[in-house]
Amino acid sequence: MESYGRNSPAIRLGVCLMLVFFIGVAHSFYLPGVAPKDFDKGDPLKVKVNKLTSVKTQLPYSYYTLPYCKPKTIVDSAENLGEVLRGDRIENSPYEFNMRQPQMCNIVCNITLTSKEAKEFKEKIEDAYRVNMILDNLPLVMPYKRRDMDAVAYQHGFDVGFKGQYAGKPEEKYFINNHLTFIVKYHKDQEADTARIVGFEVKPYSVKHEYDGKWNDKSRLTSCDPHAKRTVTSSDSPQEVDDKMEIIFTYDVEFHDSEVKWASRWDTYLYMADDQIHWFSIVNSLMIVLFLSGMVAMIMLRTLYRDISKYNQLETQEEAQEETGWKLVHGDVFRPPQKSDLLCVSIGTGVQCFGMVLVTMIFAALGFLSPSNRGGLMTAMLVLWVFMGLFAGYTTARFYKMFKGTEWKKITLQTAFMFPGIVFAIFFVLNALIWGEESSGAVPFGTMFALVLLWFGISVPLVFVGSYVGFRRPVIEDPVKTNKIPRQIPEQTWYMNPIFSILIGGILPFGAVFIELFFILTSIWLHQFYYIFGFLFLVFIILIVTCAEISVVLCYFQLCSEDYLWWWRSYLTSGSSALYLFLYAAFYFFTKLSITKLVSGILYFGYMLIVSFAFFVLTGAIGFFACFWFTRLIYSSVKID
């Protein structure tokens, strides 16, 4: 046999991969500009531009895909893996000003639209695209008053333009927001003369600027003149978008002192929903699930305790021969299932997903993955997924060996390639569609190569290391012996039909998460921040408990009806909640979103299919492990001759 110890090649490879992993984690969480920065009066401030976004198309575009004013040289900012996958394209802009020095009617540039450029603007206005900008790592927001709230709410970015009627004419025309009033809020240090930026707001206007004579670099606007202290306060004469139309882009800058400290500057941005409804819905859902879980646990403990006591009191031979219920199938309950290889791979993949989600939520709940770290959440999930391949390989090998499997390398390859391969294939097709739309959301070749390198260079070797270690461990012994000849399963009642019980079992786990799912979908597809990770972590714990309890209950009923084929059923019972998740995603698509393009609809359902698939293996693994522990516990607690 091979030697196995501290100098084993597998151990050395594992240590090297662990070092690579932690270096990758450190690099992925490094984000320049997150630390507080003090600005003196007059210090230069440079606004950066980000992608153009739309809730109608879900296809982001780079800011300079539209003929906006450009700086002399366009410089791309360094972006982490998560930002690239989100479609962020952060670049410099010609919007520059000085700290605490207000400005009025700054002229950015003067452009004359061609027919092609006018068409591009009209298309983006029709699809309700919004412009996103960044100052000192704070996203640009537009304040507005909600009808159902007294407080001021905020919207990310500002509209490219709008469509409407003008001058009493019946036909609708397109107008562009070409004048921006920036409001920079700062918190001043009481001792020093420095200040920190704590807010970045905008008021967009569409203004048809006017000037005397022929345009040149020294021309002064009559519609917006800083010398006459005349600025834009309304858009009575909006700027139309059409062929050969001259557009002058201008901006104002206002500085407002704020009592908000730098550490709390994100609180305003994160307050974007009605917290009362949000909190009430979450608490109500948790209370219902906790009550149901308590009831299920109480019934199961009392019933099971009575069964075990009864079986252990059977003393005579005649009583032993009249065994009924779940004890009757003790000779078949641990018989290896059909397609045991696929079950082992599914269990290992579920463990990998579970570990990724658990660690990510812990980091997020502790504040390491706040929205200020753009792309940090997605980067963390990818890196953690790669690392959790170690546990996936270990789990798969352990169960594969228990099922009397011998080809551990074959099962390891299936674990390393099945789930990631399916997800990567769907992702590749969706990325091709995005590429065809020339969207900035398309993952570049270099990033795609980095993803493949993470998969093949780190994840696959880690799966092999975990599988090697797991296969070398002693086999898991069954608490009872398995008969050579399988017992015939009696005809089952209609409510114990596999399909019916599996579909019923997925309702309760889905009920534990569907309210929180609404807010998650809203944050993803309506471009809002999601930040209540503490509640999300609590919901995740409730989901684990619910999946485990419903799987154990239905497994107990199944064994009592003398059906010992519980392996796959335990996995599918809780895993079926993914079906309801996908159906709810479809319901959300048709009721809450205004997506009209076919490509955008395909993207939505493609990404939700990936999420549902991951949710399936995650919840399925939870249900399986609960039933595995339950069956071993009850059959090791009774006397079996």
VOKE-302387 format. One line per 2 residues: number of its first residue (from 1); their letters; for each residue x, y, z of C-alpha. Coordinates in pm, 1 decimal. Example, Ala and Ser with C-alpha at 12.3 -4.5 7.8 and 13.67 -1.06 7.14 Angstrom:
1> AS> 1230.0:-450.0:780.0 | 1367.0:-106.0:714.0
! end
This chain:
1> ME> 0.0:0.0:0.0 | 100.1:362.5:-50.1
3> SY> 263.3:539.8:240.5 | 44.7:803.1:397.8
5> GR> 185.0:1059.3:639.5 | 323.7:1407.8:672.0
7> NS> 543.8:1374.9:364.0 | 267.3:1236.1:142.5
9> PA> 252.2:1404.9:-201.2 | -119.0:1467.4:-150.4
11> IR> -53.0:1651.1:176.7 | 225.3:1861.8:23.0
13> LG> 0.9:1948.6:-272.3 | -282.1:2037.2:-35.7
15> VC> -59.3:2272.8:166.7 | 58.3:2448.2:-150.9
17> LM> -298.4:2490.3:-272.9 | -403.2:2624.6:66.6
19> LV> -130.7:2890.8:44.3 | -246.7:2984.7:-305.2
21> FF> -603.6:3003.2:-176.5 | -525.7:3239.4:110.4
23> IG> -314.2:3461.1:-115.1 | -610.3:3474.0:-354.8
25> VA> -848.0:3562.1:-72.3 | -623.4:3844.1:45.6
27> HS> -595.1:3980.6:-308.1 | -967.1:3950.9:-378.1
29> FY> -1063.8:4152.4:-71.6 | -811.3:4427.7:-139.1
31> LP> -1003.6:4727.0:-266.7 | -827.3:5062.1:-304.5
33> GV> -1015.5:5366.0:-182.3 | -1213.4:5195.5:96.2
35> AP> -1006.7:5351.4:377.3 | -1117.4:5699.3:491.3
37> KD> -950.5:5986.3:311.5 | -914.2:6337.4:446.1
39> FD> -948.8:6627.6:201.0 | -818.6:6978.3:254.9
41> KG> -1003.0:7272.7:111.2 | -915.0:7302.0:-256.0
43> DP> -802.4:6940.3:-298.0 | -895.6:6805.5:-644.1
45> LK> -1193.1:6565.9:-661.9 | -1236.6:6342.1:-963.6
47> VK> -1566.7:6178.7:-1046.8 | -1545.3:5832.3:-1198.0
49> VN> -1810.2:5688.7:-1426.0 | -1946.2:5335.6:-1406.5
51> KL> -2174.5:5127.1:-1624.5 | -2512.0:5225.1:-1767.8
53> TS> -2784.8:5005.0:-1617.8 | -3147.9:4932.5:-1695.1
55> VK> -3412.0:4727.0:-1515.2 | -3581.0:4671.2:-1851.7
57> TQ> -3294.1:4500.5:-2031.7 | -3061.8:4387.7:-1746.5
59> LP> -2776.9:4448.0:-1993.0 | -2511.6:4688.9:-1860.9
61> YS> -2308.6:4904.1:-2099.2 | -1992.9:5104.7:-2058.1
63> YY> -2049.6:5477.7:-2001.5 | -1860.9:5574.2:-2314.1
65> TL> -2071.7:5356.2:-2542.7 | -2283.7:5670.6:-2561.9
67> PY> -2123.6:5984.7:-2709.5 | -2077.4:6158.2:-2375.4
69> CK> -1799.1:6408.9:-2311.5 | -1465.0:6230.8:-2276.5
71> PK> -1141.9:6323.8:-2096.4 | -819.9:6349.2:-2295.1
73> TI> -723.9:5996.8:-2195.6 | -967.7:5731.0:-2072.2
75> VD> -817.7:5531.3:-1785.6 | -976.5:5209.0:-1660.6
77> SA> -972.4:5154.0:-1284.2 | -841.1:4828.3:-1140.2
79> EN> -1134.5:4591.7:-1081.1 | -1156.6:4270.3:-886.4
81> LG> -1308.2:3949.3:-1018.5 | -1650.3:4020.7:-871.0
83> EV> -1670.8:4365.7:-1030.8 | -1589.2:4226.8:-1374.6
85> LR> -1855.2:3955.9:-1339.8 | -2108.5:4221.5:-1232.9
87> GD> -2037.8:4417.1:-1548.0 | -1875.7:4714.4:-1369.9
89> RI> -1655.8:4926.9:-1594.8 | -1510.8:5209.3:-1386.2
91> EN> -1334.7:5485.9:-1582.3 | -1228.3:5845.8:-1531.6
93> SP> -1446.4:6135.1:-1647.2 | -1414.2:6505.7:-1733.3
95> YE> -1614.7:6596.8:-1421.0 | -1349.3:6742.5:-1191.7
97> FN> -1374.2:7005.8:-917.7 | -1211.0:7112.9:-591.3
99> MR> -1309.5:7027.3:-236.4 | -1545.6:7278.7:-68.7
101> QP> -1526.9:7519.2:-361.0 | -1875.9:7551.6:-518.8
103> QM> -1895.7:7595.1:-893.7 | -2170.5:7704.9:-1128.5
105> CN> -2236.3:7632.3:-1493.5 | -1912.7:7452.3:-1569.6
107> IV> -1908.1:7363.7:-1939.6 | -1789.1:7010.1:-2006.4
109> CN> -1813.5:6999.6:-2385.3 | -2024.1:7081.9:-2687.7
111> IT> -2120.0:6802.3:-2927.2 | -2329.4:6780.2:-3241.5
113> LT> -2507.0:6447.0:-3273.6 | -2488.0:6236.3:-3585.0
115> SK> -2788.1:6026.6:-3684.5 | -2620.3:5717.2:-3537.8
117> EA> -2541.7:5888.8:-3206.7 | -2893.7:6029.0:-3180.6
119> KE> -3032.4:5679.8:-3239.3 | -2810.6:5538.2:-2961.8
121> FK> -2932.3:5800.6:-2715.5 | -3295.6:5737.8:-2808.7
123> EK> -3257.4:5362.0:-2763.0 | -3105.3:5404.7:-2417.3
125> IE> -3375.7:5652.2:-2316.2 | -3646.1:5414.7:-2443.1
127> DA> -3497.4:5132.3:-2234.5 | -3481.0:5353.4:-1922.4
129> YR> -3102.7:5340.2:-1881.4 | -2943.1:5513.4:-1585.6
131> VN> -2595.9:5664.7:-1552.7 | -2385.4:5553.0:-1255.8
133> MI> -2097.1:5757.7:-1116.9 | -1861.2:5727.1:-818.8
135> LD> -1685.1:5979.6:-594.5 | -1452.3:5861.0:-317.3
137> NL> -1599.2:5509.3:-351.6 | -1953.8:5641.5:-296.1
139> PL> -2209.8:5576.5:-571.0 | -2407.1:5867.0:-709.2
141> VM> -2770.7:5873.3:-593.1 | -3071.7:6086.5:-677.7
143> PY> -3304.6:6182.9:-388.0 | -3679.6:6167.1:-441.6
145> KR> -3991.9:6175.3:-225.6 | -4191.1:5852.8:-209.7
147> RD> -4568.8:5878.1:-198.3 | -4603.3:5613.8:72.7
149> MD> -4324.5:5756.3:291.0 | -4246.9:6088.8:453.2
151> AV> -3873.4:6022.8:441.6 | -3654.4:6086.5:139.3
153> AY> -3555.8:5779.3:-60.8 | -3267.1:5741.8:-305.1
155> QH> -3225.4:5599.6:-651.7 | -2894.4:5487.2:-795.9
157> GF> -2762.6:5713.9:-1069.6 | -2978.1:5931.8:-1291.6
159> DV> -3175.5:5874.5:-1609.5 | -3000.4:5923.0:-1943.1
161> GF> -3307.6:6118.5:-2044.8 | -3683.6:6100.4:-2073.7
163> KG> -3958.9:6079.4:-2331.1 | -4251.1:6318.9:-2344.2
165> QY> -4441.6:6595.5:-2516.5 | -4321.6:6955.2:-2546.9
167> AG> -4463.2:7290.8:-2655.7 | -4813.0:7149.8:-2690.1
169> KP> -4718.3:6917.1:-2973.8 | -4894.9:6576.6:-2971.5
171> EE> -4593.9:6367.5:-3076.4 | -4356.4:6240.5:-2809.0
173> KY> -3990.6:6333.8:-2833.0 | -3670.8:6228.6:-2658.6
175> FI> -3487.9:6463.8:-2422.3 | -3145.5:6421.2:-2262.1
177> NN> -3031.1:6518.9:-1912.0 | -2733.9:6733.9:-2004.0
179> HL> -2702.9:6950.2:-1690.6 | -2606.8:6793.8:-1357.2
181> TF> -2613.8:6958.3:-1017.2 | -2378.4:6759.3:-792.9
183> IV> -2430.4:6783.0:-417.7 | -2124.7:6669.5:-222.0
185> KY> -2187.7:6621.5:149.2 | -1887.8:6630.1:379.9
187> HK> -1815.2:6585.9:750.6 | -1564.8:6837.0:878.8
189> DQ> -1306.3:6757.1:1141.9 | -1357.8:6987.4:1441.2
191> EA> -986.0:7013.9:1518.8 | -830.1:7021.1:1171.9
193> DT> -950.7:7193.3:857.2 | -988.0:6861.4:674.0
195> AR> -1312.7:6694.3:574.7 | -1437.5:6355.0:461.6
197> IV> -1696.5:6292.2:190.9 | -2012.5:6130.8:330.4
199> GF> -2263.7:6183.9:47.8 | -2278.8:6220.0:-329.3
201> EV> -2613.0:6324.8:-480.1 | -2729.1:6463.9:-812.0
203> KP> -3017.6:6659.3:-959.6 | -3034.6:6607.7:-1337.3
205> YS> -3188.1:6860.8:-1575.6 | -3254.7:6873.1:-1946.4
207> VK> -3171.3:7224.6:-2067.3 | -3140.2:7365.4:-2416.2
209> HE> -2849.5:7597.2:-2353.2 | -2824.3:7923.6:-2539.1
211> YD> -2528.5:8151.1:-2614.1 | -2452.0:8462.7:-2816.4
213> GK> -2283.1:8445.2:-3153.2 | -2091.7:8144.9:-3282.6
215> WN> -1968.8:7879.7:-3044.2 | -1603.5:7876.6:-2941.7
217> DK> -1400.3:7792.9:-2632.4 | -1462.1:8137.4:-2482.5
219> SR> -1838.7:8146.3:-2542.2 | -2060.8:8224.0:-2243.9
221> LT> -2399.2:8068.2:-2192.2 | -2698.6:8296.2:-2154.0
223> SC> -2908.5:8011.5:-2014.0 | -2658.9:7935.3:-1737.0
225> DP> -2412.6:8210.9:-1640.7 | -2194.0:8189.2:-1327.0
227> HA> -2100.6:8557.6:-1355.2 | -2465.7:8661.2:-1341.2
229> KR> -2526.9:8390.3:-1076.8 | -2786.7:8237.4:-1304.4
231> TV> -2797.0:7860.7:-1285.5 | -3043.3:7593.3:-1385.0
233> TS> -3329.3:7550.4:-1138.8 | -3580.5:7390.2:-1372.6
235> SD> -3600.1:7245.9:-1722.1 | -3859.9:7468.6:-1889.0
237> SP> -3678.7:7437.3:-2221.7 | -3552.1:7075.1:-2240.1
239> QE> -3276.6:6957.3:-2472.7 | -3417.2:6742.7:-2752.3
241> VD> -3224.5:6448.5:-2897.4 | -3223.9:6440.6:-3275.7
243> DK> -2998.5:6427.6:-3580.9 | -2754.1:6720.9:-3609.9
245> ME> -2869.5:6853.0:-3274.4 | -2616.9:7057.5:-3076.1
247> II> -2591.9:6956.5:-2708.2 | -2390.6:7140.9:-2443.5
249> FT> -2310.0:6942.6:-2126.9 | -2275.5:7144.7:-1805.7
251> YD> -2267.2:7088.3:-1431.1 | -2286.6:7266.1:-1095.4
253> VE> -2122.4:7160.3:-768.3 | -2263.3:7231.4:-423.3
255> FH> -2098.4:7139.9:-93.3 | -2312.9:7074.6:213.5
257> DS> -2181.8:7025.7:564.8 | -2320.9:6707.9:723.0
259> EV> -2334.9:6565.2:1074.4 | -2305.9:6212.2:934.0
261> KW> -1970.3:6061.1:1020.4 | -1759.1:5874.3:766.6
263> AS> -1820.3:5537.4:935.3 | -2198.0:5584.5:893.3
265> RW> -2202.0:5730.8:545.5 | -2340.1:5412.1:388.9
267> DT> -2642.1:5403.1:620.8 | -2827.4:5655.8:405.4
269> YL> -2762.1:5454.1:91.5 | -2876.4:5131.3:250.7
271> YM> -3203.6:5280.3:371.7 | -3387.5:5222.4:45.4
273> AD> -3689.9:5016.5:145.0 | -3972.7:5035.9:394.7
275> DQ> -3796.3:4880.9:690.7 | -4117.0:4826.3:890.2
277> IH> -4268.4:4598.3:625.9 | -3933.6:4429.3:566.1
279> WF> -3868.3:4350.9:931.2 | -4226.5:4249.7:1004.7
281> SI> -4230.7:4006.3:710.6 | -3903.3:3844.0:814.4
283> VN> -3999.1:3811.8:1181.4 | -4343.8:3677.9:1093.2
285> SL> -4192.8:3417.1:861.4 | -3936.1:3310.8:1118.8
287> MI> -4197.5:3277.0:1393.2 | -4417.8:3055.0:1176.0
289> VL> -4127.9:2833.5:1072.6 | -3998.1:2809.3:1430.1
291> FL> -4344.3:2710.3:1554.4 | -4384.6:2441.8:1286.5
293> SG> -4032.8:2312.5:1349.1 | -4100.4:2288.3:1721.1
295> MV> -4422.3:2098.5:1663.4 | -4256.2:1855.4:1422.7
297> AM> -3965.2:1795.2:1658.3 | -4197.0:1733.1:1955.4
299> IM> -4414.7:1484.2:1766.6 | -4113.1:1300.5:1628.7
301> LR> -3937.8:1269.5:1964.9 | -4247.3:1139.2:2145.8
303> TL> -4347.5:892.0:1874.4 | -3995.3:764.0:1818.3
305> YR> -3927.6:722.9:2189.9 | -4243.5:511.2:2222.9
307> DI> -4141.4:292.3:1924.9 | -3791.7:226.3:2058.3
309> SK> -3924.1:144.1:2405.1 | -4176.9:-98.3:2257.0
311> YN> -3923.9:-277.4:2036.7 | -3671.9:-315.4:2318.1
313> QL> -3936.2:-470.8:2545.8 | -3998.8:-763.3:2305.5
315> ET> -3864.1:-1062.2:2495.4 | -4036.0:-1373.7:2364.9
317> QE> -3953.4:-1529.9:2030.3 | -4313.5:-1501.1:1913.5
319> EA> -4312.9:-1127.4:1981.6 | -3983.7:-1087.1:1797.1
321> QE> -4126.1:-1265.7:1493.7 | -4419.1:-1021.7:1484.4
323> ET> -4204.5:-717.3:1418.3 | -4384.6:-431.6:1248.3
325> GW> -4308.2:-82.4:1133.1 | -3961.9:51.6:1067.6
327> KL> -3781.3:-226.1:1258.1 | -3911.1:-480.8:1007.5
329> VH> -3683.2:-343.8:729.5 | -3362.5:-339.2:937.5
331> GD> -3202.4:-593.2:702.8 | -3249.6:-370.5:394.8
333> VF> -3240.3:-13.4:519.8 | -2864.2:24.8:460.1
335> RP> -2859.7:-154.3:125.5 | -2665.4:63.5:-128.9
337> PQ> -2907.8:256.6:-352.2 | -2931.9:248.9:-727.7
339> KS> -2705.9:501.5:-904.2 | -2502.0:530.6:-585.5
341> DL> -2220.4:701.8:-778.8 | -2446.9:991.6:-876.2
343> LC> -2579.3:1015.9:-520.1 | -2224.6:1039.5:-380.4
345> VS> -2136.4:1313.5:-628.2 | -2457.0:1502.9:-542.5
347> IG> -2384.7:1479.2:-170.2 | -2027.7:1603.0:-216.0
349> TG> -2145.0:1892.7:-433.2 | -2407.0:1982.4:-172.7
351> VQ> -2139.6:1993.6:96.3 | -1932.3:2222.2:-126.3
353> CF> -2227.4:2459.5:-174.7 | -2316.4:2446.2:194.3
355> GM> -1963.1:2535.5:301.9 | -1944.0:2821.3:51.9
357> VL> -2277.6:2972.1:158.9 | -2213.5:2926.7:532.5
359> VT> -1869.9:3091.6:535.3 | -1984.0:3368.8:299.9
361> MI> -2279.2:3452.4:524.7 | -2058.9:3456.0:834.2
363> FA> -1817.9:3700.0:666.8 | -2108.8:3911.8:541.5
365> AL> -2283.1:3916.7:881.0 | -1957.7:4033.1:1043.1
367> GF> -1938.3:4322.5:796.4 | -1646.2:4206.8:580.7
369> LS> -1859.1:4201.2:264.5 | -2043.9:4531.3:290.2
371> PS> -2170.4:4702.8:-29.1 | -1876.1:4944.5:-6.4
373> NR> -1658.6:4655.4:-125.2 | -1790.3:4641.1:-478.4
375> GG> -1770.3:4286.8:-611.9 | -1640.2:4155.7:-279.7
377> LM> -1938.0:3927.2:-220.3 | -1916.0:3756.6:-558.0
379> TA> -1538.4:3725.8:-537.9 | -1564.1:3568.3:-193.4
381> ML> -1821.8:3315.6:-313.3 | -1604.7:3208.0:-605.9
383> VL> -1288.7:3173.4:-397.8 | -1472.4:2987.5:-121.2
385> WV> -1630.9:2755.8:-376.2 | -1285.3:2663.9:-504.0
387> FM> -1157.3:2598.8:-152.8 | -1461.8:2390.2:-51.9
389> GL> -1370.5:2140.0:-324.0 | -1151.7:1982.2:-55.3
391> FA> -1459.3:1890.8:151.1 | -1657.4:1787.8:-156.4
393> GY> -1395.3:1530.6:-253.5 | -1365.5:1402.6:103.9
395> TT> -1742.8:1356.7:146.8 | -1787.3:1188.5:-191.0
397> AR> -1505.5:941.7:-124.6 | -1633.9:852.0:222.2
399> FY> -1981.8:760.2:100.0 | -1850.2:597.6:-216.4
401> KM> -1635.9:367.3:-6.4 | -1931.6:294.3:222.8
403> FK> -2130.3:188.6:-85.6 | -1850.4:-58.7:-168.4
405> GT> -1712.2:152.0:-454.3 | -1352.2:97.1:-565.9
407> EW> -1281.7:340.5:-853.2 | -1218.4:650.0:-641.2
409> KK> -1044.5:843.1:-918.6 | -1348.9:808.7:-1144.4
411> IT> -1588.4:932.9:-876.4 | -1349.4:1218.5:-795.6
413> LQ> -1348.9:1334.2:-1157.1 | -1728.9:1329.4:-1159.1
415> TA> -1736.6:1539.8:-841.6 | -1486.9:1789.8:-982.0
417> FM> -1660.7:1832.5:-1317.4 | -2033.8:1753.4:-1298.4
419> FP> -2184.0:2053.9:-1116.6 | -1920.5:2311.2:-1223.1
421> GI> -1939.6:2178.4:-1579.5 | -2318.2:2221.9:-1600.1
423> VF> -2300.6:2570.6:-1446.7 | -2010.7:2675.2:-1670.7
425> AI> -2193.9:2549.8:-1982.3 | -2504.3:2755.5:-1896.2
427> FF> -2288.5:3054.6:-1806.3 | -2092.7:3027.6:-2131.8
429> VL> -2412.2:3028.0:-2340.5 | -2551.1:3327.0:-2148.9
431> NA> -2220.3:3510.3:-2183.9 | -2228.3:3450.7:-2559.8
433> LI> -2573.9:3611.3:-2571.8 | -2448.4:3910.5:-2372.3
435> WG> -2147.1:3934.1:-2600.8 | -2379.7:3940.0:-2899.7
437> EE> -2555.3:4242.0:-2748.5 | -2214.6:4415.2:-2709.7
439> SS> -2282.9:4465.9:-2340.1 | -2014.2:4537.1:-2080.7
441> GA> -2169.2:4252.9:-1879.7 | -1997.0:4005.6:-2111.4
443> VP> -1706.1:3844.3:-1930.0 | -1378.8:3919.3:-2114.4
445> FG> -1158.2:3637.5:-2239.6 | -896.0:3705.6:-1972.9
447> TM> -1149.8:3675.4:-1690.6 | -1297.7:3361.8:-1846.0
449> FA> -948.5:3213.8:-1857.6 | -898.5:3306.5:-1490.3
451> LV> -1222.3:3126.4:-1398.9 | -1112.4:2814.5:-1588.0
453> LL> -773.2:2836.8:-1417.4 | -938.9:2854.1:-1075.0
455> WF> -1147.6:2551.3:-1167.2 | -879.5:2330.5:-1320.6
457> GI> -576.3:2464.5:-1135.5 | -708.2:2480.9:-778.6
459> SV> -1058.1:2334.1:-742.0 | -993.1:2005.0:-922.8
461> PL> -665.5:1931.6:-736.0 | -832.6:2014.5:-405.3
463> VF> -1115.9:1772.2:-484.8 | -854.9:1503.0:-553.9
465> VG> -673.3:1579.5:-227.5 | -998.2:1557.3:-31.2
467> SY> -1101.5:1238.6:-210.3 | -762.5:1078.1:-150.2
469> VG> -780.2:1153.1:222.0 | -1142.9:1040.9:243.9
471> FR> -1083.7:712.6:63.8 | -794.0:629.2:295.1
473> RP> -1015.5:663.0:600.2 | -1180.2:348.5:747.8
475> VI> -1512.8:256.9:591.0 | -1829.7:374.2:766.9
477> ED> -1979.8:65.7:931.7 | -2356.0:11.0:928.3
479> PV> -2523.2:-36.7:1270.0 | -2709.5:-346.7:1141.1
481> KT> -2627.5:-615.9:887.5 | -2780.2:-610.0:540.7
483> NK> -2959.8:-920.1:409.4 | -2832.5:-1076.5:89.0
485> IP> -3180.0:-1098.5:-65.0 | -3373.1:-770.3:-79.4
487> RQ> -3712.8:-763.9:87.4 | -4020.0:-698.3:-123.9
489> IP> -4173.7:-356.0:-63.9 | -4551.2:-370.9:-2.7
491> EQ> -4788.5:-155.6:-204.8 | -4787.8:200.6:-71.2
493> TW> -5080.2:428.3:0.3 | -5136.6:723.5:-230.3
495> YM> -4990.9:981.2:8.3 | -4666.9:782.0:36.9
497> NP> -4614.8:788.6:-338.1 | -4253.9:904.9:-399.9
499> IF> -4344.9:1196.2:-628.3 | -4620.5:1320.4:-397.1
501> SI> -4413.7:1300.9:-77.7 | -4111.2:1461.6:-245.5
503> LI> -4316.1:1756.4:-372.6 | -4487.6:1800.1:-36.1
505> GG> -4152.4:1792.2:143.0 | -4018.2:2092.9:-48.3
507> IL> -4296.0:2332.1:53.3 | -4187.0:2398.7:411.0
509> PF> -3818.0:2476.5:333.3 | -3929.5:2712.2:59.2
511> GA> -4171.4:2877.0:300.8 | -3875.2:2953.6:526.4
513> VF> -3699.1:3162.1:262.5 | -3951.7:3295.4:14.0
515> IE> -4005.7:3633.4:186.8 | -3632.6:3692.1:208.8
517> LF> -3604.6:3569.4:-149.1 | -3824.1:3859.1:-261.0
519> FI> -3578.7:4114.7:-121.7 | -3280.4:3928.5:-267.6
521> LT> -3437.1:3920.0:-614.7 | -3525.7:4287.5:-582.7
523> SI> -3168.7:4379.2:-493.6 | -3029.1:4179.4:-787.0
525> WL> -3271.2:4263.2:-1065.7 | -3386.0:4611.0:-959.4
527> HQ> -3031.9:4725.6:-877.6 | -3072.1:4788.8:-507.0
529> FY> -2843.9:4714.6:-214.7 | -2903.9:4412.5:7.5
531> YI> -2749.6:4453.4:348.8 | -2947.3:4268.5:621.0
533> FG> -2705.5:3975.0:628.4 | -2773.6:3910.2:998.2
535> FL> -3137.0:3829.8:922.6 | -3033.6:3634.9:615.7
537> FL> -2801.2:3422.1:827.2 | -3086.9:3355.7:1071.5
539> VF> -3312.4:3255.7:781.1 | -3039.0:3022.4:658.9
541> II> -3022.0:2852.4:1000.5 | -3400.8:2813.4:995.7
543> LI> -3374.5:2667.8:645.2 | -3123.6:2407.9:768.2
545> VT> -3348.2:2307.7:1058.9 | -3656.8:2293.1:838.2
547> CA> -3489.1:2082.9:567.3 | -3355.0:1842.5:826.9
549> EI> -3684.3:1803.1:1014.2 | -3912.0:1760.7:713.4
551> SV> -3673.7:1504.3:561.7 | -3654.7:1308.9:888.1
553> VL> -4033.8:1310.4:934.8 | -4106.2:1184.0:584.2
555> CY> -3821.4:931.8:609.1 | -3975.1:799.8:933.0
557> FQ> -4318.6:763.0:768.3 | -4155.5:589.4:473.0
559> LC> -3974.2:336.3:691.8 | -4289.9:274.3:895.0
561> SE> -4467.9:178.8:571.5 | -4187.6:-75.6:510.3
563> DY> -4031.4:117.4:220.1 | -3655.5:109.6:276.3
565> LW> -3550.5:301.7:-38.8 | -3479.3:617.8:157.8
567> WW> -3138.5:721.7:22.3 | -3249.5:914.7:-283.4
569> RS> -3586.4:1011.0:-132.7 | -3416.6:1188.2:159.9
571> YL> -3208.0:1392.1:-83.0 | -3496.2:1480.6:-312.8
573> TS> -3746.1:1562.8:-36.9 | -3573.1:1876.5:83.4
575> GS> -3409.4:1938.1:-255.1 | -3751.1:1974.1:-419.7
577> SA> -3773.7:2319.7:-258.2 | -3555.3:2434.3:-549.1
579> LY> -3848.7:2365.6:-782.3 | -4065.4:2607.2:-585.7
581> LF> -3781.3:2859.2:-586.5 | -3765.7:2849.9:-965.7
583> LY> -4144.8:2875.6:-994.7 | -4139.8:3175.7:-762.3
585> AA> -3865.4:3331.6:-977.0 | -4094.3:3291.4:-1278.4
587> FY> -4380.9:3451.6:-1084.3 | -4152.1:3741.1:-986.4
589> FF> -4048.1:3785.9:-1349.5 | -4403.2:3829.0:-1475.9
591> TK> -4534.2:4038.9:-1185.2 | -4245.8:4261.4:-1072.8
593> LS> -4011.5:4306.1:-1370.2 | -4067.9:4499.1:-1690.8
595> IT> -3826.7:4304.0:-1908.8 | -3930.7:4308.7:-2273.5
597> KL> -3629.1:4180.8:-2467.9 | -3601.5:3808.0:-2541.8
599> VS> -3229.4:3801.8:-2460.7 | -3292.7:3965.2:-2124.1
601> GI> -3562.0:3707.9:-2043.4 | -3325.4:3423.9:-2134.8
603> LY> -3056.8:3576.7:-1911.9 | -3297.0:3601.5:-1619.3
605> FG> -3419.6:3243.1:-1639.5 | -3068.6:3115.0:-1715.0
607> YM> -2920.2:3273.8:-1403.8 | -3218.1:3169.2:-1190.5
609> LI> -3175.1:2813.3:-1319.3 | -2815.5:2817.4:-1192.4
611> VS> -2931.2:2953.5:-855.1 | -3207.7:2691.2:-831.1
613> FA> -2962.7:2412.4:-919.6 | -2724.9:2525.9:-644.1
615> FF> -3017.1:2551.6:-400.8 | -3120.6:2196.2:-496.4
617> VL> -2785.7:2035.3:-415.8 | -2751.6:2246.6:-100.6
619> TG> -3089.7:2161.7:52.2 | -3072.1:1804.9:-76.8
621> AI> -2744.7:1743.6:106.3 | -2891.5:1886.5:428.6
623> GF> -3189.7:1650.5:407.7 | -2970.3:1353.0:326.3
625> FA> -2733.4:1404.2:618.7 | -3027.8:1450.6:857.3
627> CF> -3183.3:1121.1:744.5 | -2845.7:945.4:747.3
629> WF> -2790.7:1047.1:1107.8 | -3152.9:961.6:1197.1
631> TR> -3154.1:608.8:1050.9 | -2819.7:518.2:1206.2
633> LI> -2940.6:650.2:1539.8 | -3269.0:459.4:1554.5
635> YS> -3133.8:128.9:1421.7 | -2843.4:136.6:1664.2
637> SV> -3086.4:200.4:1952.1 | -3292.6:-119.0:1921.1
639> KI> -3206.6:-480.2:1992.1 | -3181.7:-675.4:1667.1
641> D> -3103.2:-1048.7:1674.6
! end
